[in-house]
């Protein structure tokens, strides 16, 4: 078993390396010529350093022969200055390119995340997804340019230095390579440890982001529950896990750097011993030994570059693996931003034996749901909690795909509609009526960015928000706080309704849209909804039957099935469940029999 698993593990690792390099090239490719420029500048700087030991050898020989030093000193100074300028400019070019790579990765990742299917987001933690945009993409900075250039310049300068050292003295080169090979073999064993620690550290950072998002998402609840200490302990545990894996990675990186220095220092001692003996025997002049020792110290730079690039690759590979996971999640097609149809008539909706469940092995939420809604008018969905009422709206919006049956809008299967066209025809007010951080105006026009000031004023009056705007310090430009924290629950619901009405939809979906309104505002908005229903198809999910008694049709749902369809009066007479709901909510006299 073990002998069979080793080749499989090796093959999987090779496949992962190929995928990582392919993904890395995809990020670097648009900037390849800038990277080449940075590489050439880095090589120019390295070439200057490569020539310095030879210039020093010439200087020593001239000192021995009594020759003039002015020319060689001037050349040496110019070489140092030119190589320094080239390296500095090359470093700037690479850093700028690295930032561009990070920007491109973040733009791509953000676009992908916001197009993910709801089913994929349901399986992930929002904080973990956010950490992939922030911390994971940051690791691309080092691996995308510096690691590539360091590997290239380190390899080229290392080979060039070895060639020159072989030209100076092959025996001393052999001593050097033996020592470096022995220490390098040990260093190679450390490389995978760095990658493992980096991957676990990034996962822990994702957990920390998830914990923070959870705490701030329910900040009032945390405080009201006196849970600050418990949440702090939870977040500190995630931070400590990230610290522990980070320290482990730092330990392996320190060992790697130590091995680098140890190889050079042991090689220096060995070359000094062997070289001193060869100078004493007259095999080589002392200038050659000095030049060789300078090259030996010069080797530290390319070796360090190679070690640094290998370390950066391990960290970057872990980040790339997490980023590419997002690419494998199911996503919706990109929005075309083009209106699918020019129709303005109310949309019709029909469910034909629709079944749905959130995943294989999970219970069905809907089982062969059948109903039809003609254009215009109000259709209400009622029933006990868990009957699947709100999920109907998610299916119409195609947040989820049906497990069976069809949903038709205007007689066309919604799977045949362009997704952007389908959603542009729909106004949707969610159950918790989310309000985004920003100004009141930004929230109102969020679904209808082309809305005019006249449109906004009309909708404000219809939803009774005009008095709110008048008392806000900056009117429509007043900030509403995180998730609308500066607004009451009823005000947030009215903002959500106004936002949907500004869209001028052909189909309006209202999920418990008046649940947090006081009696006066509820009655006013019921009139608005009734008025809207004359020219728009309105579907309403309601637990309070008082909001839907005037609906054109009421669909009673229970345990994922349509139980009955009719008007309020008809259902009170012939459906026991609806009659019970109506009696409980004091809409009919207690004890009145059904059917």
Residue pairs with C-beta under 8 A, 6 or more apart in sequence:
16 317
16 321
17 317
19 324
20 316
20 317
20 320
20 321
23 320
23 323
23 324
24 143
24 144
24 148
24 316
24 320
27 101
27 104
27 105
27 140
27 144
28 35
28 101
28 144
28 145
28 148
30 104
31 97
31 100
31 101
31 145
34 93
34 96
34 97
35 94
35 97
35 145
35 148
35 149
37 90
37 93
38 90
38 91
38 93
38 94
38 97
38 145
38 149
39 90
39 148
39 149
39 152
39 153
40 90
41 86
41 87
41 89
41 90
41 93
42 86
42 87
42 90
42 91
42 94
42 149
42 152
42 153
43 152
43 153
43 156
43 157
44 82
44 83
44 86
44 87
44 90
45 83
45 84
45 86
45 87
45 90
46 83
46 87
46 153
46 156
46 157
46 301
46 302
47 83
47 157
47 160
48 79
48 80
48 82
48 83
48 84
48 86
49 83
49 157
49 298
49 301
50 157
50 160
50 161
50 164
50 298
51 79
52 76
52 79
52 80
52 294
52 298
53 164
53 291
53 292
53 294
53 295
53 298
54 164
54 291
55 72
55 75
55 76
55 79
56 76
56 290
56 291
56 294
57 287
57 288
57 290
57 291
58 72
59 69
59 72
59 73
59 76
60 286
60 287
60 290
60 291
61 67
61 285
61 287
62 68
62 69
62 72
63 69
64 287
90 149
94 145
94 146
94 149
95 145
97 144
97 145
98 140
98 141
98 142
98 144
98 145
98 146
99 141
101 140
101 141
101 144
101 145
102 137
102 138
102 140
102 141
102 144
105 137
105 140
105 323
106 133
106 137
109 132
109 133
109 137
109 323
109 326
110 133
111 334
112 326
112 327
112 329
112 331
113 129
113 133
113 326
115 331
115 332
115 333
115 334
116 326
116 329
116 330
116 331
116 332
117 329
117 330
117 331
117 332
117 399
117 400
118 394
118 399
118 400
119 330
119 358
119 359
119 400
120 329
120 330
120 331
121 129
122 358
124 329
125 206
125 207
125 210
125 213
126 210
126 213
127 206
127 207
127 208
127 209
127 210
127 211
127 212
127 213
127 214
128 206
128 207
128 209
128 210
129 326
130 209
130 213
131 202
131 205
131 206
131 208
131 209
131 210
132 206
132 322
132 323
132 325
132 326
134 209
135 202
135 205
135 209
136 202
136 319
136 322
136 323
137 319
137 323
138 319
139 198
139 202
139 315
139 316
139 318
139 319
140 316
140 319
140 320
140 323
142 312
142 315
142 316
143 312
143 313
143 315
143 316
143 317
143 319
143 320
144 316
146 308
146 309
146 312
147 308
147 309
147 312
147 313
147 316
148 309
150 305
150 306
150 308
150 309
150 312
151 305
151 306
151 309
151 310
151 313
153 302
153 305
154 301
154 302
154 303
154 304
154 305
154 306
154 309
155 302
155 306
157 301
157 302
157 305
158 299
158 302
158 303
158 306
161 295
161 298
161 299
161 302
162 173
162 177
164 295
165 172
165 173
165 176
165 292
165 295
165 296
166 173
168 284
168 288
168 291
168 292
168 295
169 275
169 278
169 284
169 288
169 292
171 274
171 278
172 271
172 274
172 275
172 278
172 289
172 292
175 267
175 270
175 271
175 274
176 267
176 270
176 271
176 296
176 299
179 263
179 266
179 267
179 270
180 263
180 264
180 267
180 299
180 303
183 259
183 262
183 263
183 266
184 259
184 263
186 259
187 255
187 256
187 259
187 260
187 263
187 307
190 252
190 255
190 256
190 259
191 256
191 310
191 311
191 314
192 314
193 248
193 249
193 252
194 249
194 252
194 253
194 256
194 311
194 314
194 315
195 314
195 315
195 317
195 318
197 245
197 246
197 248
197 249
197 252
198 245
198 249
198 314
198 315
198 318
198 319
199 318
199 321
199 322
200 241
200 245
201 242
201 245
201 246
201 249
202 318
202 319
202 322
203 322
204 238
204 239
204 241
204 242
204 244
204 245
205 242
206 322
207 238
207 241
207 242
208 235
208 238
208 239
208 242
210 238
211 231
211 234
211 235
211 238
212 235
215 222
215 231
215 235
216 482
217 483
221 227
222 228
222 231
249 315
253 311
256 307
256 310
256 311
257 304
257 307
260 300
260 303
260 304
260 307
261 300
263 303
264 296
264 297
264 299
264 300
264 303
267 296
267 299
268 293
268 296
268 297
271 292
271 293
271 296
272 293
275 284
275 289
275 292
275 293
276 289
278 284
278 289
279 285
279 286
279 289
332 398
332 419
333 419
335 419
335 420
336 418
336 420
336 421
337 420
338 418
338 420
338 421
339 421
339 424
340 417
340 418
340 420
340 421
340 422
340 424
340 425
341 410
341 421
341 425
343 410
343 506
344 506
345 375
345 506
346 375
346 376
346 377
346 506
346 507
346 535
346 536
346 537
347 375
347 409
347 410
347 425
347 426
347 506
347 507
347 537
348 372
348 373
348 374
348 375
348 408
348 409
348 410
348 411
348 537
349 372
349 373
349 396
349 407
349 408
349 409
349 507
349 537
349 539
350 371
350 372
350 373
350 407
350 408
350 411
351 369
351 370
351 371
351 372
351 392
351 405
351 406
351 407
352 370
352 405
352 406
352 407
352 408
353 368
353 369
353 370
353 404
353 405
353 406
354 366
354 368
354 369
354 370
354 395
354 402
354 404
354 405
354 406
354 407
355 364
355 366
355 367
355 368
355 369
355 402
355 403
355 404
355 405
356 364
356 365
356 366
356 388
356 391
356 395
356 400
356 402
356 403
356 404
357 363
357 364
357 365
357 403
358 365
358 400
364 403
364 560
365 388
365 391
365 560
366 388
366 391
366 392
366 395
366 560
366 561
367 560
367 561
368 404
368 405
368 561
369 388
369 392
369 405
369 557
369 560
369 561
369 562
370 562
371 555
371 562
371 565
373 379
373 537
373 539
373 553
374 537
375 537
376 533
376 534
376 535
376 536
376 537
377 533
377 537
377 538
377 552
377 553
378 529
378 530
378 533
378 538
378 539
378 540
378 548
378 550
378 551
378 552
379 537
379 538
379 539
379 540
379 551
379 552
379 553
379 554
379 555
380 539
380 540
380 541
380 542
380 547
380 548
380 551
380 553
380 554
380 555
381 389
381 392
381 539
381 540
381 541
381 542
381 554
381 555
381 557
382 389
382 541
382 542
382 543
382 545
382 548
382 554
382 555
382 556
382 557
382 578
382 581
383 389
383 556
383 557
383 558
383 563
383 577
383 581
384 558
384 577
385 543
386 559
387 557
387 558
387 559
387 560
388 557
388 560
389 511
389 541
389 557
390 431
390 511
390 512
390 541
391 400
392 539
392 541
393 428
393 509
393 511
393 539
393 541
394 400
395 402
395 407
396 407
396 409
396 414
396 426
396 507
396 509
396 539
397 422
397 423
397 426
397 428
397 509
398 414
398 415
398 419
398 422
398 423
401 415
406 413
407 413
407 414
408 414
409 417
409 422
409 425
409 507
414 422
425 505
425 506
425 507
426 505
426 506
426 507
426 508
426 509
427 447
427 500
427 501
427 503
427 504
427 505
427 507
427 508
427 509
428 500
428 508
428 509
428 511
429 493
429 496
429 497
429 499
429 500
429 508
429 509
429 510
429 511
429 513
430 496
430 511
431 511
431 512
431 515
431 541
433 489
433 492
433 493
433 495
433 496
433 497
433 513
433 516
434 483
434 484
434 492
434 496
435 443
435 480
435 483
435 484
435 487
435 492
435 495
435 496
436 442
436 443
436 446
436 483
436 484
437 479
437 480
437 481
437 482
437 483
438 479
438 480
439 474
439 476
439 477
439 478
439 479
439 480
440 469
440 472
440 475
440 476
440 477
440 478
440 480
440 495
441 456
441 476
441 477
443 480
443 484
443 495
443 499
444 451
444 456
444 459
444 460
444 476
444 495
444 498
444 499
444 502
445 451
445 456
445 499
445 502
446 499
447 499
447 500
447 502
447 503
448 455
448 499
448 502
448 503
448 504
451 502
455 502
456 476
456 502
457 466
459 465
459 498
459 501
459 502
460 466
460 469
460 498
462 498
462 501
462 528
463 494
463 495
463 497
463 498
463 501
463 525
463 528
464 494
464 521
464 524
464 525
465 491
465 494
465 495
465 498
468 491
468 494
469 475
469 476
472 478
478 486
479 486
480 486
480 487
480 495
481 487
484 491
484 492
484 495
487 495
488 516
489 516
490 516
490 517
490 518
490 521
492 516
493 513
493 514
493 515
493 516
493 517
494 517
494 521
494 525
496 513
497 510
497 513
497 525
497 528
500 508
500 510
501 508
501 528
501 532
505 536
506 536
506 537
507 536
507 537
507 539
508 532
508 536
508 537
508 538
508 539
509 539
510 529
510 538
510 539
510 540
510 541
511 541
512 541
512 542
512 543
513 525
513 529
513 540
514 521
514 522
514 525
514 526
514 544
514 547
515 543
515 544
517 525
522 547
526 547
526 550
529 538
529 540
530 550
532 538
533 552
540 547
540 548
540 551
542 548
544 585
545 568
545 581
545 582
545 585
545 587
546 585
546 587
548 554
548 568
549 568
549 587
550 568
551 567
551 568
552 567
553 565
553 566
553 567
554 565
554 566
554 567
554 568
554 571
554 578
555 562
555 564
555 565
556 562
556 563
556 564
556 565
556 571
556 575
556 577
556 578
557 563
558 577
563 575
563 577
564 571
564 574
564 575
564 577
564 578
566 574
566 575
568 582
568 587
571 578
571 579
571 582
572 578
572 579
572 582
572 587
572 588
572 592
572 594
573 579
573 594
573 595
574 594
574 595
575 594
575 595
576 594
576 595
578 594
579 588
579 592
579 593
579 594
580 594
582 588
583 589
583 590
583 591
583 592
